[in-house]
């Protein structure tokens, strides 16, 4: 059973090395794929310092499109998605996310931050379906209608599809894991605008 990690990234040159240091050290993962979603910074160059496959998209297609570009770049049976801006990622987190799916106990695992940072912990406790950390069987991803067009609504689309189809979903606590807030990356105003855009794309996915 082949396992791949797919990391969609948009302008994450300052953060992605932190994630790749851990992701590329997992002996139970066969390949790591970084998808640069129309990046305008050095994300691709930073990623190429590690033993990973880098997929560069000419234009920004959104998170859903970037995730599916990563899926299409591998023949792995199980895909683990990780955000590129994680803080505190450990090998144990990756193993915990994969185990329910590789063992056959679940069709999808859903990571929930725990005792990382208050803001990100709270957001995921209120809306765990928005978590970007999840392992999924390939055939599920290939069955979700228009997943590549879902942009930031991709996590909601995946969770709703799994629920409707009766797939087994297991929530996995990820102690000490968090991520960089948009306001920290781009400044308060630009970060706020990016967050509002993200929320709007998520709201549209509920229609």
Order of alpha helices (4+ residues) and beta strands (2+ residues): beta-alpha-beta-alpha-beta-alpha-beta-beta-alpha-beta-alpha-beta-alpha-alpha-beta-beta-alpha-alpha
